[in-house]
Amino acid sequence: MAIKKGLFKTSVGRKNLMAVTGLFIIFFLIIHLVGNLILIIPDSFFPIEFWGNVANQHDMYNAYSHFLVHFWPITIVAWVLYAAIALHIVDALLITLNNWKAKGEKYAVTDNSTSTWISRNMGILGTVIGVFIVLHMAQFWLQYKVLKVEHDLYNLVIETFKVWWMVVIYEIGIIALGFHIVHGIESAHRSLGIYPKKAMNIIKYIALFFGLFMAILYAIIPIILYFK
């Protein structure tokens, strides 16, 4: 009961949970990006002497995907990730509802002079990302890992991004994700109190750079594959 109260019944507990789960998800996004970059790396990059017969995008990406699905420690990490995403979403809803309740009870007019556009629209951005995650997992994770109706993930990805409106959907989701990352990194460090207030300006620039960097790299993959 004490743990539940600490996590869900206090503002500080909810924000700390949001920060920890958010940073873990960002760590996953980095690993996920590294794997997806295989899709746009030239075949000549892959050293055949280290990978045997795996010496092109198709085989390398499928080998990478097969490893993620069948290596049991990765499976454990994946379930931790699913739990982190679920907690992150539930926690975000609780914080949003609590903020709406506080505004309704205490303020007649909301002062947004010190807030940013991103912070004021995190609910909308989070909703867009949530829809994007559902579509993404239904398109790839469900077919490849759960239903096992698709055994060549590389071809599935290529075929998906040959459809222009799928590319548009992914770009919208990635843009929302980039904004979310920018605000999330800054907010997480403030919530956890890892850095002193004087360093927060530096954290803001780091968050901005990292969010843009991640969004750009994720965004170019569908575009390159569409025109490939």
N, C-alpha and C positions, 0 to 999 in steps of 0.2 A: 504493500500500500504506500509505503514511504517513497519507493522508487517511482511509482505511478504518479504520486503527487508532485514529486520533484520534476518529472518530465513533462507532465501534461497539465498540472494545475497551477503552475507559476509561470509568469512571463519569462523570467530568466531561464528556467528549465527548458521551456519550449524553444527559446531562441538558441540555446546551446545545442539542443538536439537538432535543430534546423542547420546549425553551422557544421556540426560533425558529419551528419549524413550528406550534406551538400558537398563538403570537401572530399568525402569518400567517392561520391559520384563523379566529381571532377577528375579525381585520380583515374577512375575507370575510363572516362572520356579520353584521357591522354593515351592510355593503352589501346583503346578501341580505334583511335585515330591512326596510330602507328600501324596497326594491322590493315586498316582500310587504304592506307597510302600505297600498299602493294598493288592496288588496282591501277595506279597511274605511273608506276615505276617501269621504265623500259626493261624488256626481257634481258638485255645485255648486262643488266646490273646484277642479276642473280648468279652467284658463282657455282657452277655445276660440280666443282670438286668438293664442295661442302654439302651439297644437297642431293647428290646422286643424280637421279633422273628429274629432279625438280629444278627446272632451269627456265621457267617462263611464268608470266603473270597467272595464267590459268591454274597450273599445277601448284604454284607457290601459295596462292590464295586459298585453294581448296585444302592444301596440306595444313595451312594455318587454321582454317575453320574446323577441320577434322580434329586437330589437336585441342582446340578450345572445348569441343563437345565431348571428347573421350578421355581427357586427362582429369582424373577425379579431383585433384586439388583445385583446378580451375572451376569445376562444377560447384564445389563448396563456396568459392569466392562469388560465383554467379548467384547462388541463393542468398548470400549476404547482401549482394547488390540489390536483388529484388526486394529484400526486406528494407534496405536503406531507402530505396525509391518510395516504397509504400509509406514508411514512417515520414519521409520528407513531405509527401503529398498531404497526409493526414495532419501533420504538424502545421503545414502552411494554411490549411483550411481552419484549424483552431486559432491560429494567430490572426488570420483575416477576420474571422467572426468576432474575436475578442476586440480587435481594433474598431470594427464597425459599432460594436456595443458601447465601447468607451467613447467614441465620437458622438453617438446618439445621446448619451447620458450627460456628457460634460461640456460639449461645445455646440454652440449654435452655428458658428462659422469656422471652417477648417482653414488654418494658415499653412499654405504649401510653399511659403517663400524659401524655406531651407531644404526642401525635398527636391529630388530630381525627377525627371520624367520617368526614368526607369523604375525608381522606387514607388512612384504613384501608380504604376501600371504593372506591377509584378504579378498581380492576380490574373490579368489578361495574358501576359507573357507565359505564366505558368500553365494556364488553360490551353494555349496554343501548343506548348511543349508536351502537355499531357496527351492531347489528341495525336500529335506527331509520334510520340512513343508507341501508342496503341497501333497506329498504322504501320510503323516501322517493324514492330514485333510480329504483327500479323503477316506482313509481307515476307519477312525473312526467318525470324526466330521460330515462328509457329510451323512454317512449312518444312524447315530444315531440321530443327532440333526436336520438336514435339511430334508432329504428324509423320515426319520422315518421308514426305511425298516428293521431296526435291533433294537429290543427292549431289547435284553440281551447283554449289552456291555461287560460284563465279559466273556461270551462265545466267543464273537467276538475277544477279545484280546487274549484269550488262543489259539483259532484256528489259529490266525495270527502268533503267535510266535511258533507254531509247524512246521512252514515252514522255513527251514534253511536259504534260501536266503533272506527271510524277516528279519530274525535276523541279517544277515550280513549287509543289507541295513541300519538297525537301528543303528548298531554299528558304521558304517562309519559316519552316521549323528551325532551321539552322540560325537564321537571323534572330529569332526569338531566343534561342539558346545562347547566342553570343551576348545579348543584352542581359540575360539572366545570370550568366557567369560573371559579368562585370560587377553587377550589384551584389551577387552572392559572395564573391571573394572578399569584397570590402566589408560587407555586413558580417560575414563569419568571423573575420579577425577582430572586428569591434565587439561582437558578442562574446567571444572567447577571451578577450583582453590579452591577446598574445603580444601585442605591440603597444607601446605608449602612444598617447594622443598625438604627440609631435611627429610620429612616424606614419600617421594615417594618410597624410598627403602623398607620401611615397607609395603606400599600399594602393591608393586610388589609381595612380599611374600604372602600377604593376598590373592591377586588375583590368584596367582599360586595355593595356597592351596584350595581356594574355587572352582576354575575351575576344579581341579582334583577331589575334593570331589563330586561335582555335576555330573561330567562325570562318575565316578566310580559307583555311586548309580543308575544313569539312565541306565548305561550299563549292570549292573548285572541283571536287571529285565527281559529283553528278554532271557538272557542266562538261568536263573533259570527256567523260564516258559517253555523253549524248552526242558530241561532235566527233567521237573517235571512229 
